[in-house]
Amino acid sequence: MLMHSVRTRRSADDFPRTEQLAWKIAEVAADPVAVPADTEAMVINRIIDNAAVSAASVLRRPVTVARAQALAHPARQGGTVFGVDGSYSAEWAAWANGVAVRELDFHDTFLAAEYSHPGDNIPPLVAVAQQLGVRGADLIRGIATGYEIQMDLVRGICLHQHKIDHVAHLGPSVAAGIGTMLRLDPETIYHAIGQALHLTTATRQSRKGLISSWKAFAPAHAGKVAIEAVDRAMRGEGAPAPIWEGEDGVIAWLLAGPEHTYQVPLPGPGEPKRAILDSYTKEHSAEYQSQAPIDLARRLRERIGDLEQVASIVLHTSHHTHVVIGTGSNDPQKFDPDASRETLDHSVPYIFAVALQDGTWHHERSYAPERAHRPDTIELWRKISTVEDPEWTRRYHSTDPNEKAFGARAEVTLKNGEVISDELAVADAHPLGARPFGREQYVGKFTELADGIVEPAEQQRFLAAVDGLADLKGGALSALNVRVDATVLDKAPTIPSGIFR
């Protein structure tokens, strides 16, 4: 990996385009390097993972809305929309599938200087590949690039510190991934990246306070915008430049300002794109920083015994966990039984309380209104708080994968004064966890979440197709779509019509 120093430049400076971050990313995307076998295998795992969580979310209202919008944009040759037959304009297919993937907060994650869900790259790339008749091998190459670029930006540039939403790293990564997949030249990819970044920066109010369904729509919007940016760039349209380093650019006014220098790692020429191997999926449908606490709560249940004897629980954890999903957020909504599912998903006190009581976590039952309103749950929930521990913060930011941690130490004080402590650094499903995910676990997650939604024969057809993705010829990628029986889709909520009909 090569480390690139990225800082603001004055308009009067002689700052060549070849030194701009967008150009360096474009060169990485245009590099025709082969995809390693382990990277290819993980790409397939993540396509399966996305299909699993899409099946689980297919009847939810935001997914239904996005699907209805996409179905209003049929195309003679386009992308497919999860669950249904037909061909639809690629950017709208990406929109619908992006919402389905993101709705339950149940797919993969990578955490470093910033947060990310790099699996959000997959829906827009698949939709474009389907519309343009791309080969399976080139789709794999594009997805590997999308993961690489988003995760490298996440390693080097913190957005949330400046209240910018993490999808600002997704727009450029999708543009770069499409560039790789379509074998575009660096010039075209450069302009697409600049446009995509310019149009996908927004505040992170979408993840603060009372969180709405826009949390699911935000990455889908970034993917849709990136597709449109690539289309314009392919037609010869330029982009604001230098987009990161400009005097009125992203760093100067949205991030740390003109005096700050970011260090962004990128693969060197001829270096394989392997970042996807550093990402990790979720066993539980909850914000990633609550994955290890859920497993920790399940482990603590027997030691605590009677939960009515709990006086208080303090989770000692990283700065990120404390301020995003803990009491350091100062969000009263995180203790409100009437809060939205999206808000409860970002409340580690709620999540820890329910996991302690139930010994499990479920993407629907654990968030049900009647579950959140249980009096004993509310009582326990309000006894739980978080504090930042510098050591957990240090481990969160460690670049050593054997030391990097996203967990917590729980100190449970009983009413008799006894203190029970335990800690867990990484979730059980993490590559270094007690039960790491491999192909078997990804397939198991898919079959479990698709049960009752997708017919068994269709499940097996999809799994066989994705397993042979590298050999699929151009025009055959519609096989990656999973069909849902119409009688199941009939159970989706009724929504009012809008502009698109």
C-alpha positions in Angstrom: 0.0 0.0 0.0 1.1 3.5 -0.8 0.3 6.3 1.7 -0.9 9.6 0.2 -0.9 12.9 2.0 -4.1 14.8 1.2 -4.6 18.5 2.2 -6.2 21.7 1.0 -4.4 23.6 -1.9 -4.9 27.2 -2.8 -6.4 27.9 -6.2 -3.2 29.8 -7.1 -1.0 26.7 -6.3 0.5 24.7 -9.1 -1.2 21.5 -8.1 -1.2 19.0 -10.9 -4.2 16.7 -11.5 -2.0 13.6 -11.2 -1.4 14.5 -7.5 -5.1 14.8 -6.6 -6.7 12.1 -4.6 -9.5 11.6 -7.1 -6.9 11.0 -9.9 -4.9 8.5 -7.7 -8.1 6.6 -6.9 -9.0 6.6 -10.6 -5.6 5.1 -11.4 -6.2 2.4 -8.8 -9.6 1.6 -10.4 -8.1 1.5 -13.9 -5.3 -0.9 -12.9 -6.1 -4.2 -14.6 -4.7 -6.2 -11.7 -6.1 -9.8 -11.2 -8.4 -10.6 -8.3 -6.9 -13.0 -5.8 -8.9 -16.2 -5.1 -9.7 -15.3 -1.5 -11.0 -11.9 -2.5 -13.2 -13.5 -5.2 -14.5 -16.0 -2.6 -15.4 -13.2 -0.2 -17.1 -11.1 -2.9 -19.4 -14.1 -3.4 -19.9 -14.4 0.3 -21.0 -10.8 0.5 -23.4 -11.1 -2.5 -25.0 -14.0 -0.6 -25.1 -11.9 2.6 -26.8 -9.0 0.8 -29.4 -11.4 -0.6 -30.1 -12.8 2.9 -30.8 -9.4 4.5 -32.8 -8.3 1.4 -35.1 -11.3 1.9 -35.6 -10.5 5.5 -36.5 -6.9 4.7 -38.6 -7.4 1.6 -41.9 -6.7 3.2 -40.8 -3.7 5.2 -42.3 -0.3 4.4 -39.1 1.6 3.2 -38.2 -1.4 1.0 -41.7 -1.5 -0.4 -41.6 2.2 -1.2 -38.2 2.0 -3.0 -39.4 -1.1 -4.9 -42.6 0.8 -6.1 -40.4 3.7 -7.2 -38.1 1.4 -9.2 -41.0 -0.5 -10.8 -42.2 2.8 -12.2 -39.0 2.9 -14.4 -39.0 -0.2 -16.6 -36.3 -0.6 -19.2 -35.9 -2.9 -22.2 -32.5 -3.9 -20.9 -31.8 -2.9 -17.3 -31.2 -4.1 -13.8 -33.3 -6.4 -11.7 -35.2 -5.5 -8.6 -34.9 -7.9 -5.7 -37.9 -10.2 -5.5 -39.7 -9.4 -8.7 -39.3 -10.2 -12.4 -38.7 -7.6 -15.1 -36.0 -5.2 -16.2 -35.7 -1.7 -14.8 -33.4 1.3 -15.3 -30.1 0.6 -13.6 -30.1 3.5 -11.2 -33.6 2.7 -10.0 -32.9 -1.0 -9.6 -29.8 0.0 -7.6 -32.0 2.3 -5.5 -34.5 -0.4 -4.6 -31.9 -3.0 -3.9 -29.7 -0.6 -1.9 -32.6 0.1 0.4 -33.4 -3.6 0.8 -29.8 -4.3 1.7 -29.5 -1.5 4.2 -32.9 -1.5 5.9 -32.3 -3.9 8.7 -28.7 -2.9 9.5 -27.7 -6.5 9.0 -24.9 -6.7 6.4 -21.2 -6.1 6.5 -19.2 -3.4 8.1 -15.8 -1.9 8.3 -14.8 0.5 11.1 -11.6 2.6 11.3 -11.3 6.4 11.3 -14.8 6.4 9.9 -17.7 3.9 9.7 -18.9 2.1 6.6 -21.0 -0.7 5.2 -19.0 -1.6 2.1 -21.6 -4.1 1.0 -23.6 -1.0 -0.1 -21.3 -1.0 -3.2 -22.8 -4.2 -4.5 -26.4 -3.2 -5.5 -25.3 -0.3 -7.9 -22.5 -2.4 -9.5 -24.8 -5.4 -10.0 -27.5 -3.2 -11.6 -25.1 -1.5 -14.0 -23.6 -4.9 -14.9 -27.0 -6.3 -15.7 -28.0 -3.3 -17.8 -24.8 -3.4 -19.8 -24.4 -7.2 -20.1 -21.1 -7.3 -18.1 -19.4 -10.6 -17.4 -19.4 -12.1 -14.0 -15.6 -11.9 -13.7 -15.7 -8.1 -14.4 -18.4 -7.6 -11.8 -16.2 -9.3 -9.3 -13.3 -7.0 -10.3 -15.6 -4.0 -9.8 -16.9 -5.1 -6.4 -13.3 -5.7 -5.2 -12.5 -2.1 -6.2 -15.6 -0.6 -4.6 -14.6 -2.3 -1.3 -11.0 -1.3 -1.6 -11.7 2.4 -2.2 -14.4 2.9 0.4 -12.4 1.1 3.0 -9.2 3.0 2.2 -11.1 6.3 2.5 -12.5 5.0 5.8 -9.0 4.2 7.1 -7.7 7.7 6.3 -10.6 10.3 6.5 -12.9 10.7 9.5 -16.3 12.2 8.5 -18.4 11.8 11.6 -16.1 14.1 13.6 -17.3 16.9 11.4 -20.9 15.6 11.3 -20.7 14.4 7.7 -22.5 11.1 7.0 -20.4 8.1 6.1 -22.0 7.7 2.6 -19.7 10.5 1.5 -17.1 7.8 1.1 -19.6 5.5 -0.8 -20.3 7.8 -3.8 -16.6 7.8 -4.9 -16.1 4.1 -4.2 -19.2 3.1 -6.3 -18.0 5.4 -9.1 -14.5 3.8 -8.9 -16.0 0.3 -8.8 -18.1 0.9 -11.9 -15.0 2.3 -13.6 -13.1 -0.9 -13.0 -16.0 -3.1 -14.0 -16.5 -1.2 -17.3 -12.7 -0.9 -17.9 -13.0 2.9 -18.2 -9.9 5.1 -18.6 -8.6 7.1 -15.6 -9.8 10.4 -17.0 -13.5 9.3 -17.1 -13.2 7.6 -13.7 -11.6 10.8 -12.2 -14.5 13.0 -13.3 -17.1 10.4 -12.1 -15.5 10.3 -8.7 -15.4 14.1 -8.4 -19.1 14.4 -9.3 -20.1 11.5 -7.0 -18.3 13.0 -4.0 -19.7 16.5 -4.7 -23.3 15.2 -4.7 -23.2 12.7 -1.8 -21.9 14.8 1.1 -24.6 15.4 3.7 -24.8 15.9 7.5 -25.1 12.9 9.7 -28.4 14.1 11.3 -29.8 11.0 9.6 -28.1 9.0 12.4 -28.8 11.3 15.3 -31.8 11.8 17.6 -35.0 10.2 16.3 -33.6 8.2 13.4 -35.9 7.8 10.4 -36.1 5.4 7.5 -33.8 7.7 5.6 -30.9 5.8 7.2 -31.8 2.9 4.8 -32.3 5.2 1.8 -29.1 7.3 2.2 -26.6 4.7 0.9 -29.0 3.7 -1.9 -29.1 7.4 -2.9 -25.3 7.5 -3.0 -25.2 4.5 -5.3 -27.9 6.0 -7.6 -26.0 9.3 -7.7 -22.7 7.5 -8.5 -24.3 5.6 -11.4 -25.6 8.9 -12.9 -22.2 10.5 -12.3 -20.4 7.8 -14.3 -23.0 8.1 -17.1 -22.3 11.8 -17.4 -18.5 11.3 -17.2 -18.7 8.7 -20.0 -20.5 11.3 -22.1 -17.6 13.7 -21.6 -18.8 15.9 -18.7 -16.3 17.1 -16.1 -16.4 17.5 -12.3 -15.4 20.1 -9.7 -11.7 19.8 -9.1 -9.7 19.3 -7.0 -12.8 18.0 -5.1 -11.1 17.0 -1.9 -8.2 19.4 -1.9 -9.7 22.5 -3.4 -9.7 25.9 -1.7 -13.5 25.6 -1.4 -13.4 21.8 -1.4 -14.5 19.0 0.9 -11.5 19.1 3.3 -11.4 22.9 3.6 -15.1 23.4 4.5 -16.7 20.1 5.4 -13.8 18.3 7.2 -10.8 19.3 9.2 -9.9 22.5 7.3 -7.0 23.9 5.4 -4.4 23.2 8.1 -5.0 19.4 8.3 -3.3 16.7 6.3 -5.0 13.3 5.9 -3.1 10.1 5.2 -5.0 7.8 2.8 -3.6 4.4 1.9 -4.2 3.0 -1.6 -2.8 0.0 -3.5 0.3 0.6 -5.6 0.4 -0.2 -9.3 -0.1 -3.9 -9.8 -1.1 -4.5 -6.2 -4.1 -6.7 -5.7 -7.2 -5.2 -4.1 -7.7 -7.2 -0.9 -9.5 -4.8 1.4 -12.7 -6.8 1.5 -10.9 -9.4 3.6 -10.6 -6.9 6.4 -14.4 -6.3 6.6 -16.8 -8.4 8.6 -20.5 -9.2 8.5 -23.1 -9.3 11.2 -24.7 -12.2 13.0 -27.2 -9.8 14.6 -29.4 -7.2 13.0 -28.0 -4.2 14.9 -25.4 -1.5 14.6 -22.0 -3.2 14.4 -20.6 -1.8 17.6 -23.4 -3.6 19.4 -22.5 -7.1 17.9 -19.9 -7.9 20.6 -22.1 -6.5 23.4 -25.0 -8.8 22.3 -22.7 -11.8 22.5 -21.3 -10.5 25.9 -24.8 -10.2 27.3 -25.7 -13.7 26.2 -22.5 -14.9 28.0 -23.3 -13.0 31.2 -26.9 -14.1 31.6 -26.1 -17.2 33.7 -23.6 -15.4 35.9 -26.0 -12.7 36.8 -29.0 -14.9 37.3 -32.0 -12.9 38.6 -31.9 -9.7 36.5 -34.2 -8.0 39.1 -31.2 -7.9 41.4 -29.2 -5.7 39.0 -28.6 -2.2 40.4 -26.6 -0.8 37.4 -24.7 -1.9 34.4 -21.8 0.2 33.0 -20.3 -0.6 29.6 -16.7 0.6 29.3 -16.1 1.0 25.6 -14.6 3.1 22.8 -15.3 6.7 22.1 -17.2 5.7 18.9 -19.5 3.3 20.7 -20.1 5.7 23.6 -21.0 8.7 21.5 -22.8 7.0 18.6 -24.9 4.3 20.3 -24.3 4.9 24.0 -25.2 7.5 26.6 -22.4 9.8 25.3 -24.7 10.6 22.4 -26.9 12.5 24.8 -30.0 11.3 22.9 -33.0 10.8 25.2 -34.6 8.9 22.3 -32.2 6.0 23.0 -34.2 5.3 26.2 -37.7 5.9 24.7 -39.9 2.8 24.2 -41.8 4.7 21.5 -38.6 5.3 19.5 -38.3 4.1 15.9 -36.7 0.8 15.1 -33.8 2.7 13.6 -33.3 4.6 16.9 -33.4 1.4 19.0 -30.9 -0.2 16.6 -28.6 2.7 17.7 -29.2 2.2 21.4 -26.7 -0.1 23.0 -28.5 0.2 26.4 -31.7 -1.1 24.8 -29.9 -3.8 22.9 -27.9 -5.0 25.9 -31.0 -5.2 28.1 -33.0 -7.2 25.6 -30.0 -9.6 24.9 -29.6 -10.1 28.6 -33.3 -11.0 29.1 -33.8 -13.1 26.0 -30.3 -14.6 25.4 -30.7 -14.0 21.7 -31.4 -11.3 19.1 -33.9 -11.3 16.3 -34.3 -8.8 13.5 -38.0 -8.4 14.1 -39.0 -9.7 17.5 -36.2 -7.8 19.4 -37.5 -4.5 18.0 -41.2 -5.1 18.3 -43.2 -2.3 20.0 -44.5 -4.7 22.6 -40.9 -5.9 23.3 -39.7 -2.3 23.8 -42.6 -1.6 26.1 -42.2 -4.5 28.5 -42.0 -2.9 32.0 -39.1 -5.2 33.1 -37.2 -4.3 30.0 -37.7 -0.6 30.5 -36.5 -0.9 34.1 -33.4 -2.8 33.2 -32.7 -0.6 30.1 -32.6 2.5 32.2 -30.0 1.0 34.5 -27.5 0.7 31.6 -25.0 3.4 30.7 -21.7 3.7 28.7 -18.4 5.4 29.5 -15.4 5.9 27.2 -12.4 3.9 28.2 -9.2 5.1 26.5 -7.8 1.6 26.1 -10.9 0.5 24.2 -10.7 3.7 22.0 -7.0 2.9 21.3 -7.8 -0.7 20.3 -10.7 0.5 18.1 -8.2 2.6 16.1 -5.4 0.0 16.1 -4.1 -1.0 12.7 -3.1 -4.4 14.1 -6.0 -6.8 13.2 -5.1 -9.0 16.2 -5.6 -6.1 18.5 -8.3 -4.1 16.9 -11.5 -4.4 18.9 -15.1 -3.2 18.9 -16.3 -4.6 22.1 -16.7 -3.5 25.7 -16.2 -4.5 29.4 -19.4 -4.8 31.3 -19.5 -4.1 35.0 -22.7 -5.3 36.6 -23.4 -4.1 40.1 -26.0 -6.0 42.0 -28.2 -4.6 44.7 -26.2 -6.4 47.3 -23.0 -4.7 46.2 -21.5 -7.6 44.3 -19.9 -6.6 41.0 -19.8 -9.1 38.1 -17.4 -8.2 35.2 -16.7 -9.6 31.8 -15.5 -8.3 28.5 -15.5 -9.3 24.8 -13.3 -7.6 22.2 -14.9 -8.9 19.0 -18.2 -10.4 18.1 -18.4 -14.2 17.9 -18.9 -14.0 14.1 -15.8 -11.8 13.6 -12.9 -13.5 11.8 -11.1 -13.6 15.1 -14.2 -14.4 17.1 -15.5 -17.6 18.7 -17.6 -18.6 15.6 -16.2 -16.8 12.6 -18.3 -16.7 9.4 -17.2 -18.8 6.4 -19.2 -19.8 3.3 -21.3 -22.2 5.3 -22.4 -19.5 7.7 -23.2 -17.1 4.9 -25.3 -19.7 3.2 -26.9 -20.5 6.5 -27.8 -16.9 7.1 -29.4 -16.7 3.7 -31.5 -19.9 4.0 -32.6 -18.8 7.5 -33.6 -15.3 6.5 -35.2 -16.5 3.2 -37.3 -19.2 4.9 -40.9 -18.5 4.2 -40.0 -15.7 1.8 -38.2 -17.5 -1.0 -39.1 -21.0 -2.2 -36.4 -23.6 -1.4 -35.8 -24.3 -5.1 -35.3 -20.6 -5.9 -32.9 -20.4 -2.9 -30.8 -23.2 -4.4 -30.9 -21.8 -7.9 -29.6 -18.5 -6.6 -26.8 -20.1 -4.6 -25.7 -22.1 -7.5 -25.6 -19.1 -9.8 -23.6 -16.9 -7.4 -21.2 -19.8 -6.7 -20.4 -19.8 -10.4 -20.3 -16.0 -10.8 -16.8 -15.8 -12.2 -18.0 -18.0 -15.2 -21.2 -16.2 -16.0 -21.1 -14.6 -19.4 -22.4 -11.2 -20.4 -26.1 -11.0 -20.3 -26.4 -13.8 -17.7 -26.2 -11.7 -14.5 -30.0 -11.6 -14.1 -29.4 -14.9 -12.4 -28.2 -13.0 -9.3 -31.7 -11.8 -8.7 -33.8 -13.7 -6.1 -37.5 -14.1 -6.9 -40.1 -13.9 -4.2 -43.5 -15.5 -4.6 -46.2 -12.9 -5.4 -48.4 -14.2 -2.5 -45.6 -13.1 -0.2 -45.2 -9.7 -1.7 -48.9 -9.2 -1.4 -48.3 -9.0 2.3 -46.3 -5.8 1.9 -47.8 -2.7 3.3 -50.1 -0.6 1.1 -48.4 2.7 0.3 -49.9 5.8 -1.3 -48.9 6.7 -4.8 -46.4 9.5 -5.5 -45.0 11.3 -8.6 -43.7 8.0 -10.1 -46.6 5.7 -11.0 
